């Protein structure tokens, strides 16, 4: 994929594209589509396939969330002087991973105004035309026309936020998935909104740039994968490659790009405004803000902005969001639920400034002061958690909120404590903390290591306990609660979390019996009531395999929705009356409207 720098002289890029299409046709054979990496290599003017070019710039490849990303062959461009000659070389094998190939094809199709539905419809027509002599083609019934008695429900899907590596990407993929899901509902007019980090001298979240994206930008990870680079404006010039490809599609009637969808229009471009202005617009339109998990604002500030602006929003309110985002506050809120079989591990909160100070003391020979300071903190933490017997298998440290740097780590002694403190200090020195982070309030929690049984998920989805952990009666679970307000919540069937991070529902009931599942669901519902959950939330906990008791790890008020296989959607589908992703999202929007007018 190449773009000529000099748009007024399109002959080079057109010739290169023609040669690439010819090379692709030779390599792909009779398949409907194929995705391959390629590059331009310098050559002599007399070589076969040589074309003159004025210089090219590489199109950034998107960051897919597949595990085999490193296997993909990135498009490369060999440096060459102006007006030199190049030829196209394709890789010998297609892009690895069927999902990655489909994703790339959809991104390229969106650039010329084709939705995923249009591409799939075209491929199906190709398949049926090849088999027309032997297969009977039954036309699908025409969809019922959308109701005209009332205007469509307007929805803004908000995703992105501050730079936070994988968390930001997860939020963006969730935003894309929700946008594509809501597009399938004819009564909903949905717009994806990419939130960028606010400027250092701004008023915080209210002044954060909010980009309303057209379809081609929403499905292309290259447009939103970086928190430092805003969406790039497309080339709309007369000789733009996308314009020529679209014209060819229409001319030869291969696929006709839709003309009644503004998001797919060729000249659709992103529009930016302040988040505060967007929320005011949403309130005036009667629109709903669907929060896909804005990164860097875990304290309920986004929900509070929606309340102040009068805009309806999905999920929990400001107070519940603030409490659930703080692991120490969550533990305190559930402290009185031991009598109903719900508890939390003992916790010790340490502010960031206190932890970092243990790694920055310079007095003493050879760093002895730092080591002694870290040892004192270690002994203090161990004592507050119940002493050496309670922490015999180590101590787990984790950020109290997602705004703090550092992941979950198991510490065994004061040397581990010092190493963790030094990593946090280094993060502060390199500016990895989000702007405006209150370091005194947002710190770290320490708790005893909980030794739960290891679980594996087989290829057929069956859940198996590790034979070496047969005597352990606790496993890690995830369970979603859903409903209008506290007292009217419903808990889905829990998913069991495996050692590799995956989760699955125990459909065979070989690990979680029917009786234990019922007890866990009731206790998860009580947890949601105690934390004032509205809309939906996901409870992460350890569950006892004998009596269904729960030890709550944390509660996520914006669960992962980055793919149709996310635990939230899988649990909804496992209900006695299955709830698909579209129905779940529609119900979440309905609950947001109910709360607004309550």
ABEGO torsion letter per residue (X at the ends): XBBBABAABAAAAAAAAAAAAAAAAAAAEABABBBBBBBBBBBBAABBGBBBBAEBBBBBBBBBABAAAAABBBBBBBBBBBGBBBBBBBBABBBBEAAAAAAAAAAAAAAAGBBAAAAAAAAAAAAAAAAAAABBBBBBBBBBBBBAABBBBBBBBBBEEBBAEAAAAAAAAAAAAAAAAAAABAABBBBBBBBBBBBAABAEAAABBBBBBBAAAAABAAAAABAABBBBBBBABAABAAAAAAAAAAAAGABBBBAABAAABAABBBBBBBAAAAAAAAAAAGBBBBBAGBBGBAAGAAAAAAAAAGBBBBEBBAAAAAAAABAAAAAAAAAAAAAAGBBBBBBBBBBAAAAAAAAABABEBGGAAAAAAAAAAAAAAAAAAGEAAAAAAEBBBBBABAABBEBBBBBABAAAAAAAAAAAAAAAAAGABBBGBBAAABBBBBBBBBBBBBBBBBAAGBBBBBAAAAABABBBBBBBBBEABBGABBBBBBBBBBAAGBBBBBAAGAABBAAAAAAAAAAAAAAAAAAGBBGBBBBBBBBBAAAGBBBBABBBABBBAABAABAAAAAAAABABBBBAAAAAAAAAAAAAAAAAX
